Amino acid sequence: MPLTKPNQDLKRDLQGVASDLKWSAVELVRIAERLSHAGNGPDAEALRRMISVFQQDEKRLNSLIEDVSAG
């Protein structure tokens, strides 16, 4: 059964947020690496924890996307 317009919009919005989280995590990895190389280990580790949260949230959103797609 095709998705309703509101569900299509919801799916698109969730995909956009998941994509933003993924892109942000990639950028934060680069920043964490630079911080680590500069000798700022505590801030690099704090960013790595944020990255982990972003990645977990991305997975949750992808799961929701699958639920919306399934109806």
N, C-alpha and C positions, 0 to 999 in steps of 0.2 A: 504494500500500500504506500503511495507517495506521501511525503511529509506535507503537513499543512504549512501555510505561509508563516505563521508564528513559529512553528518548529524549525522551518528552514532558516528563519532569522536567528533563532536561538543557537542553532548549530553553527551558523556562520560566525556569530559573535563569540561563541566558546572557542572555535578554531582560531579566531583572531587573538584572543587572550592567551591561549596555549602557545601560539606562535611567538607572541611578545615575550612570554616567560622564557621560552627556549632561547630566543635571541639575546635576552638580558643575561641569561646564565652563561652563554658563550662569551659575551663581552666581559662579564665579571671574572671568568676564568683568566682571561688575558690580563686584566687588572691585577688579580691576585698573584699571577706569575711575576708581574713587574714589581709588585710590592715585596714579594719573597726575595727576588734577586737584589732588591735595594736594601735588604736586611730588615724589612718590617714584617717579620713573621706573624706577630699577633693580629695585625690588620688583615694580612693575607688569610689567616685561618678564619677570621670572622667572615670574610667574604666567601670562603669555602662553605661555611655553615649556611650562609644565605643561598648559595648556589644549590645546596642540597634541598633546602626548603622549596626553591623555585622548581627544581626538577620533580619533587614529589607532587607539588601543585599541578604541574603540567600533566603528570600521569593521571591525577584525579580528574582533570578537565577532559583528557582524552577518553577516560572511562565514561564520563557524562555525555560526551559527544556520541559514543557508541550507543548509549541508552536512548538518546534523542533519535538517533538514526533508526533504532529498532522500534521506535514508537512508544 
